[in-house]
């Protein structure tokens, strides 16, 4: 389960990483875009904006959240 935690942290640190020389992006906005929160907010507020991360990155981030939930459930139900 420790490996799963390291995997989740590594994925989200990779999403929020900005290479040297690029304009810095806010980490919260990147994570919100990757998890679909910005799209959900735009649906209810009628504000349209572009996505900050590509579709494959968003899919990997959402799958990572599922992996974290599964690891937590397995960890706490196995006791």
N, C-alpha and C positions, 0 to 999 in steps of 0.2 A: 504494500500500500504506500510505502514511502516513495517508491519509484513512480507511482501514479501522481503523487503530489509534486514531485520534481518535474514530471512531464507537463502537468497543468501550468506550473509556474514558468517553465521554459517557453511554452506556447504563448502565454500572455506577455511575457517579457519580449519575445520576438515580435509580436504585433505592435507593441508600443515603442520599439526601437526606432530611432531616427539616425541615419548615417551622418557622419561629419560632413558639413558643407551644405546639407539640405535644410530647408526651413523647418524649424521644430513644430511638431503637431502636438496638441494637447492629448495626453494619455487617456483621459476620460472620454474624450470624443472618439478616439480610435477604438476603444473597447466598446463604447456604445454602438458604434457603427458595425463592429464585428459581431456583436451579439444581437443586433437587430433592434436595439432600443431606440435608436434615432429614427428608424422607419416607423416604429410603432407610435412614437411621439408625433411624427409628421402626419400620421393617419388621423389622429384625434385633433390636432391643432391646425390642420390644413396648410402648414408651412412645408414647402418642398425644398429639399436641399440635396446635394450630391452625396454619394457614398464615399467615405474616406478610405475604405478597404475594398479590395476586389472580392468577387463572389467566392472563389476557392478559399480565401483567407477566412471569410465569414463562415463558410461551411465547416472548416477545421475548428474554428473557435467554438461554434455551437456544439460540435461533436465532443470537444474537450470538456465542455460543461456537463454533457451527458456522462462522460467517463468519470468525472469527479463525483457526480451523484451516485453512479453505480458503485464506485469504490467505497464511498461513505456508507451506503446501504449494506454492502457485503461486509465491511469492517464491523459495523455495529450489530448486525444480525447474527454474525458468526459466534458471538460471545456466549 
